[in-house]
């Protein structure tokens, strides 16, 4: 797609944002686009603005998300030490947050980075914590958890277990794709309506 155009639209949304939630949603989307185009410097500047916002600092869920996002930007920059540092800061806000999906995402991101850093056992523990946060068996985060579990058991040399986790990942991805496909098919209107 046209990432620069998307970035302009999200920047317009940020400039007209009213309230910290709208501001965070816009910054979150801009950072996602920046990651795709490799503009990590701009991402860090935007995230630095919001992490220092007085209102954001009072919201545990938002601080968890912001630190997770900063950690992910550093992960994309292959600065794994800073990445873990921000994930750990985000983890400090977990108890004050009711956002189960956000908690699971933070644990998954930490685990992904720890696998690269070589701390596979701690990554496995974090994936178990992430799985506890999943509400549904067809959660998209669960697919990521199974993928990383597969990577871990591949590193252990237990290819049978790695393959079983990969099969679980593919099963969830298939379910998600099927439900998305049904939604798209169900949304089409009959030509008689036009």
C-alpha positions as CSV (number, residue, x, y, z in Angstrom):
1,X,0.0,0.0,0.0
2,X,0.8,3.7,0.0
3,X,2.5,4.0,3.4
4,X,3.3,7.7,3.0
5,X,-0.3,8.6,2.3
6,X,-1.4,6.5,5.3
7,X,1.1,8.3,7.5
8,X,-0.2,11.7,6.3
9,X,-3.8,10.6,7.2
10,X,-2.7,9.4,10.7
11,X,-0.7,12.6,11.2
12,X,-3.8,14.7,10.3
13,X,-5.7,12.6,12.9
14,X,-3.0,13.3,15.5
15,X,-3.1,17.0,14.8
16,X,-6.9,17.1,15.3
17,X,-6.9,14.6,18.2
18,X,-9.0,15.6,21.2
19,X,-7.9,13.8,24.4
20,X,-5.1,11.5,25.3
21,X,-6.8,8.3,23.9
22,X,-7.2,9.8,20.4
23,X,-3.7,11.1,20.5
24,X,-2.3,7.6,21.5
25,X,-4.4,5.9,18.8
26,X,-3.0,8.2,16.1
27,X,0.6,7.8,17.4
28,X,0.2,4.1,17.6
29,X,-0.8,3.9,13.9
30,X,1.9,6.3,12.8
31,X,4.5,4.2,14.6
32,X,3.1,1.1,12.9
33,X,3.5,2.8,9.5
34,X,7.0,4.1,10.5
35,X,8.1,0.6,11.3
36,X,7.1,-0.6,7.8
37,X,9.0,2.3,6.1
38,X,11.9,2.2,8.6
39,X,11.4,5.7,10.1
40,X,12.3,4.7,13.6
41,X,13.7,8.1,14.6
42,X,10.3,9.7,14.0
43,X,8.6,6.9,16.0
44,X,10.8,7.4,19.0
45,X,10.2,11.2,18.9
46,X,6.4,10.6,18.9
47,X,6.6,8.0,21.6
48,X,8.8,10.2,23.7
49,X,6.2,12.9,23.5
50,X,3.4,10.7,24.8
51,X,5.3,8.8,27.4
52,X,6.1,12.2,29.1
53,X,2.5,13.3,28.9
54,X,1.2,13.9,32.5
55,X,-2.2,12.4,31.7
56,X,-0.7,9.3,30.1
57,X,1.5,8.7,33.1
58,X,-1.5,8.3,35.3
59,X,-3.0,5.5,33.1
60,X,-1.3,2.1,33.7
61,X,-2.8,0.5,30.6
62,X,-1.5,3.3,28.3
63,X,1.9,3.3,29.9
64,X,2.1,-0.5,29.4
65,X,1.2,0.0,25.7
66,X,3.6,2.9,25.2
67,X,6.6,1.1,26.7
68,X,5.7,-2.0,24.8
69,X,5.6,0.0,21.6
70,X,9.0,1.7,22.3
71,X,10.4,-1.8,23.1
72,X,9.1,-3.0,19.8
73,X,10.6,-0.1,17.9
74,X,14.0,-0.9,19.4
75,X,13.5,-4.6,18.6
76,X,13.0,-3.5,14.9
77,X,16.2,-1.5,15.2
78,X,17.9,-4.7,16.5
79,X,18.8,-2.9,19.8
80,X,17.7,-5.8,22.0
81,X,19.1,-4.4,25.2
82,X,17.0,-1.2,25.0
83,X,14.1,-3.2,23.7
84,X,14.1,-5.4,26.9
85,X,14.6,-2.3,29.1
86,X,11.3,-0.8,27.8
87,X,9.5,-4.1,27.9
88,X,10.4,-4.4,31.6
89,X,9.2,-0.8,32.2
90,X,5.9,-1.8,30.5
91,X,5.8,-4.9,32.7
92,X,5.8,-2.7,35.8
93,X,2.3,-1.4,34.7
94,X,0.7,-4.8,34.2
95,X,-0.9,-5.1,37.6
96,X,-2.7,-1.8,37.1
97,X,-4.1,-2.8,33.7
98,X,-7.2,-4.8,32.9
99,X,-6.2,-5.1,29.2
100,X,-5.6,-8.8,28.9
101,X,-4.7,-8.6,25.2
102,X,-2.2,-5.8,25.8
103,X,-0.6,-7.9,28.6
104,X,-0.3,-10.9,26.3
105,X,1.2,-8.7,23.5
106,X,3.8,-7.4,26.0
107,X,4.8,-10.9,27.1
108,X,5.0,-12.2,23.5
109,X,7.2,-9.2,22.5
110,X,9.5,-9.8,25.5
111,X,9.7,-13.5,24.7
112,X,10.5,-12.9,21.0
113,X,13.4,-10.6,22.0
114,X,14.7,-13.0,24.7
115,X,14.8,-15.8,22.2
116,X,17.1,-13.8,20.1
117,X,19.1,-12.8,23.2
118,X,19.5,-16.5,24.1
119,X,17.4,-16.6,27.3
120,X,15.1,-19.3,25.9
121,X,13.9,-20.6,29.3
122,X,12.6,-17.1,30.4
123,X,11.0,-16.7,27.0
124,X,9.1,-19.9,27.5
125,X,7.9,-18.7,30.9
126,X,6.7,-15.4,29.4
127,X,4.8,-17.3,26.6
128,X,3.0,-19.3,29.3
129,X,2.1,-16.0,31.0
130,X,0.9,-14.7,27.7
131,X,-1.3,-17.8,27.1
132,X,-3.0,-17.3,30.5
133,X,-4.1,-13.9,29.2
134,X,-5.8,-15.3,26.1
135,X,-9.5,-15.5,26.4
136,X,-10.4,-17.4,23.3
137,X,-8.8,-20.4,21.7
138,X,-8.9,-18.7,18.3
139,X,-7.1,-15.6,19.5
140,X,-4.6,-14.1,17.0
141,X,-2.1,-13.7,19.9
142,X,-2.3,-17.4,20.5
143,X,-1.0,-18.0,17.0
144,X,2.0,-15.9,17.8
145,X,2.6,-17.7,21.1
146,X,2.5,-21.1,19.3
147,X,4.9,-19.8,16.6
148,X,7.4,-18.7,19.2
149,X,6.9,-22.0,21.2
150,X,7.7,-23.8,17.9
151,X,10.9,-21.7,17.6
152,X,11.9,-22.6,21.2
153,X,11.5,-26.3,20.8
154,X,13.4,-26.1,17.5
155,X,16.3,-24.5,19.4
156,X,16.0,-27.3,22.0
157,X,16.2,-29.9,19.2
158,X,12.8,-31.3,20.0
159,X,11.4,-31.1,16.4
160,X,8.4,-33.2,17.2
161,X,7.1,-30.7,19.7
162,X,8.2,-27.8,17.5
163,X,6.1,-29.3,14.7
164,X,3.0,-29.8,17.0
165,X,3.2,-26.1,18.0
166,X,3.5,-25.1,14.3
167,X,0.4,-27.2,13.5
168,X,-1.5,-25.4,16.3
169,X,-0.4,-22.0,15.0
170,X,-1.6,-22.9,11.4
171,X,-4.9,-24.2,12.8
172,X,-5.6,-20.9,14.5
173,X,-4.5,-18.8,11.5
174,X,-6.8,-20.9,9.3
175,X,-9.8,-20.3,11.7
176,X,-9.0,-16.6,11.7
177,X,-8.8,-16.5,7.9
178,X,-12.1,-18.4,7.6
179,X,-14.0,-16.1,10.0
180,X,-12.5,-13.0,8.2
181,X,-13.5,-14.5,4.8
182,X,-17.1,-15.2,6.1
183,X,-17.4,-11.6,7.4
184,X,-16.3,-10.3,4.0
185,X,-18.7,-12.5,2.1
186,X,-21.5,-11.7,4.5
187,X,-21.0,-7.9,4.1
188,X,-21.6,-8.0,0.3
189,X,-25.0,-6.6,-0.6
190,X,-27.2,-8.0,-3.3
191,X,-27.2,-6.1,-6.6
192,X,-31.0,-5.6,-6.0
193,X,-30.1,-3.0,-3.3
194,X,-28.5,-0.7,-5.8
